[in-house]
Amino acid sequence: MRVSMGSDHAGYRLKEELKTFLQSEGHEVLDVGTDSEETVDYPDFCAAAARAVIDGRADRAIVLGGSGQGEQLAANKVRGTRAALCNDLHLAQLSRRHNDANVLAMGGRIVATELAKEIVKLWLATPFDGGRHAKRLEQIAEIERGER
């Protein structure tokens, strides 16, 4: 799978750990930055990771920051993105099964590296259930289409 990744300075170390992990699992990684722990603002990096999914350069994206919350918000501003903040395994699975999340957000100051690896592995492997959930996603897409 092709995975784009973006982070700010607070998520940088976890991004680097997860990038190595993903590559060892056979995934292709598109790293859109940041490239150090020097303080930066996260919105551009998260939007770039989400845009890579929307324009077809990646199948899914992972965005990382201190908490993951702002990173999720920024990614969700890209039309077509369904970013989910998943700092545990249960939410990661539900975000895929029920919401067909295409962007995973996590907090580098919240989630330990080994748990983050488990979350990513589960999130990438979990399929979308479809059915009644597909109808709801279409309703969300309709709201998005109506916004300017």
N, C-alpha and C positions, 0 to 999 in steps of 0.2 A: 504494500500500500504506500502511496505517496502522502507524506504528512508535512504540512508547513508548520513552522514554529516561530512564535514571536514572544518577546518578553521585555520587561524593563529591567533595571538594575537589580531589583529585589528578587526577580525570578530568574536572573541570569544563571546562577549556579545550578539550579534545578533544570533549566533548559539544557545546559551542557550535559548533565548526567542523563537526562531522558533522550537526548539526541544520540548519545553513544549507545544507550540501551536499545532504542528503536533500530538503529543500524545493525546491531548485533542480532536483532530479531528478523532481519531481512527487509526492513522498510527503507524506503528512500526518503531522505529528509531535506526539505527546503527551509533553511534558516534565514529568516528575514530580519534578524537582529533582536536585541542589541548585542554588542560584541564585548562587553565588559561590565564591571560593577560600578562604573561611573554613572552618577545620577542622570537619568533621562526621563522624559515623559512617555508613558506607555501607549497612548491612543494610536499613534501612527504605526507602531510595530504590530499591534493587535489587528488593526484594520488591514494591514498588508497581509498578515497570515490568513485572515478571513477571505480577502479578495482572491488569494491563490486558490482557494476552494471554489469560489463562485466562478472564476474564469477558467477552471479546469486544469490548472497546474498542479493541484493537489487534490486528494480524495477527502482528506479531513485536515483539521488544524488543531493545534494546541497553543494556548496563550497563557502566559505565566507572569505573575507579579507577586507582590507581598501577600495579598489576600486572595487575589483572583477576581474579586468583585468588579473593580473598575475595568479590568481587562475584558471580562465578560460583557460589560456594558458597551465598551468601545467596539468589540467585535460584532455585537448585535446591531450596530448602526449600519453595517454593510448589508444592503438589500439581499435577501435570500439566506442570510446566516441564521442558524439556530444554535447559539452558543449557550452552554450550560456550565454553571459553576458546580464542580463535583469534587469535593474534598473528602469523599468516602466512596466505598465500592457500591453501596446500594444506589446512591444518586447517579453514579456513572452508568450503571446498568439501566436504570429507569430512563435516563436521558436519551439513551439509544432506543430502547424498546418502545417507549411511549411518545417521544418527541423527535426521533430521528435526528438528534443533535449532530451537527457537522463540525462544531468547534467545541473543544473541551477547555475550560478555564480552571486553573488551580492556583492555590497560594503557596509560594515558595517558603513563606514564613509560617504556614499552617500545616502543610503536609510533609512528612518525612520522606526522604528519597525512596526508600524501599516500598512504602505504601503508594507513592506516586507511580512507581513502575507497575504495581499491581493494578492500580486504577486505569492507567493507560492501556495495559494489555487487555483488561476486561472491556473497556470502552471500545477499543478497536475491533474486538471479536464479537461484540453483541450486535445482533441484527435488529432492524426495525420490525415491530410486530404488525404494522399495517392495520387493517380492519378499522375499528371505530376510531383509532388514533389518526389514521390518514384523513378522515373527515375533519377532525379538529385542526390538523396542520393546514388543511386547505382554508379553513376559516381564518386562521392566523395570517396566512398568505394574502387573503382577501383584505384584511385590515391593513397589511403592509402596502398593498397596491393602492389603497385609498389615501395613504399619507403622502404628503409632498416633501 
